[in-house]
Amino acid sequence: MKNVAAKLTPIEYEQNFAEIHPALTPNAAVAEANRCLYCFDSPCMKACPTHIDISTFIKKIATGNVKGSAKTILSSNWVALTCAKACPVDVLCEGACVYNERGEEPIQIGRLQRFAMDRYFEQGMPPLFTPAPKSGKSVGVIGAGPAGLACSAELALMGYDVTIYEAREQPGGLDTWGIAPYKMKQQDSINEVKLVQSFGVKIKTGIQVGKNISLGELEKAHDAVFIGVGLPKPTRLNIPGEDLDGVADALDFIDDVTTRKWKKVDVGKRVAVIGAGNTAIDAATEAKRLGAEQVLMIYRRSEKEMPAYEFEFELAKNDGIVFHFQTAPKRIMGKRHVEGIECIRMKLGKPDKDGRRKPEPIPHSNFKIAVDMVIKSVGQNTDDTFLGKILGLRLQDGNVVVNAESYQTTNPKFFAGGDCINGGKEVVNAAYDGKRAAHGIDKYLTNK
Ligand code: SF4
């Protein structure tokens, strides 16, 4: 990159990337827990994709039984600390809290869940669950992200021998390297990996199925296989200049920030982020917090259609990010390095098959913006070669087709869950899929 923003001091890095929502003190947690009405038929519980028994875990905090609270939470969700910090609680549990109807602040469910889980990990993960006697059967899990971890924990407690194969050097998936550090620390995800390992789950990192271990070896070693490989392939913009020096993929950029590679991670003085989803917002705010003087976001639809949550949008605006709505990139300019971006104004036409109004270019409305860096965040895709050709699974729109109840794929021995079946949802959805798939695998292996 040609024009690189000046590096921050170590103190500035820590200040800029400190967690946005500080932990509740014990007194504040008990006071907040005592506000809960312990609703019969809790709407908050229904709104949580993993259906955590929220009123019960809150009541346990109120009565000082924090370990019991952690047990209630973990019984439904094996990556509950990540979810407490990274879930869009405004649109899930807290959005459904009855206090909203009264025009009052909802119970801070996310921060209470974090309180219980932080204490649990600080206390060194006291044993809360006893694994069933060994079944003598083995399950291989591809991918150590939230779906794979949840599936593995559940299966290990049912008595299965579980081995996870993870292509990266560090387990945890996006929880470890894809969530902005001001939302959660990488160590939080590593702690959740350790919890799953404490049930006897083996994790082999740096292992790519089809490369370091063949499909035949995998099938021979295990009675069933769970696939939780996420969406590893970034969508290309397919415009000129996409491969210039200074063009980065949002998740790679976030990975460097999450893993605190401060020396390695460079940011331009003027940065354009393409896309307006939650990942794009993370990349934009991180670029600003790394020292970029100006960060703009380019999105082809209007503010109304942007996929980012409202609170993410507010965060970006507070960080001084400038939004260019109804604007599409035409080409990235520069000889070797990014020097600018040419865009075109868009108008919204008729709704497409998803009901969203289709953006159409306005003729002769091209304009140029001088930038030194472009971060692409227009979506991720499954590795269809691996899933479709190597594993031989049926895909629809690039996603693995599974039975909605059992999570079994078109190969009866293979099950799948998380982003690779839904095209990209929240961590909490992946955690739920993994757990349910474990029960699908158990039924398959016990002929229930
Ligand atoms: Fe408590 Fe709100 Fe859930 Fe009712 S809806 S149980 S008040 S958190």
Boltz pocket constraint, residues with backbone or C-beta under 6 A from the ligand:
constraints:
  - pocket:
      binder: B
      contacts: [[A, 35], [A, 36], [A, 37], [A, 38], [A, 39], [A, 42], [A, 43], [A, 44], [A, 45], [A, 54], [A, 55], [A, 93], [A, 96], [A, 97], [A, 98], [A, 99], [A, 107], [A, 109]]
      max_distance: 6.0
